Amino acid sequence: MKQETIVQQPIIETPRFVLRPLRMSDVGLLELYAADRRVAEMTTTIPHPLPPGVAEAFVARLNTRALAMGGLNLLDLGDLF
């Protein structure tokens, strides 16, 4: 089992939610929601059905870029899946 590197990025917390960077442990939920045709129909970048490994590659790509940028990761819409 590979140890996940957690990138230290800013976390935004409010009384109602916590906005934090994606982790590999989030891949299952990403795949679950992306598998819902209603979600995919409302986006221009999420293919349906989602090919295997796409969500993992997406999270890995974001985290790799965050490490290169000193922990800050800004999401570009072109990066989505």
N, C-alpha and C positions, 0 to 999 in steps of 0.2 A: 504494500500500500504506500502510495506516495504522499509525503507530508505537504499539505497545502501552505503556500506562502501567502500570508495575509498582508496586503499592502496597506500601509498606514495612510489613510486619506481622511479628509474632514468628514465628520458625521453631523447631520442636522437633526436635532431632536425637538419635538414639540409635544404638548400634552396628548396629541392624537396619533402621532406616527413618528417613526425613526427612519430617516433617509441615510442609507449607508452604501458603501461600495458593494458590488456583486462579488460573491464568493463561489467557488466550485460547488459548495454545498447547496447553492441556490439553483443549480442546473435542473434538478428534477421539477421544481415549480415552474421554471421557465418553459420547459418542455410541456408540462401539463397545460399551462395557459395558451401556449402557442399551438397546441393540438386542437384547440377549440376553433372551429371554422369561423365562428362569429368574431373572434379576435383577429384572425388572419384577414378576414374580409374588410376590417376597418383600418388596415395598414397597407402600405405599398411595398414594404420590404420584408415581411415575414412570409416565406413560402408555406403553402399548405398542400400536403402534409409536410411537416418539418423533417428534413433528412436527418438520419442518425449522425450524431457528433457535432451538429451545427451549434447547438446551445453551448456545449463545452468549449468549442473553438472561439465562440463569441466572448465568453467570460475570460478565457485565457488571453485573447487578444487585448481586451480592455486592461487586464491586470499587467500584462507585459508593457503596454504603453504607459501605464501609471508609474511603474517602476522606473522607466526611462525618463519620465518627466518629474522625478523627485516626489512621487506620491500623489500628484494631482492628475485627475483623469476627467477630461471633458468629453462628453459623448457627442459625436458627430452623427447626424442622421444617416450618413452613408455607411456607418459602422454596423448598423443593425443587421444582424443575421446575414 
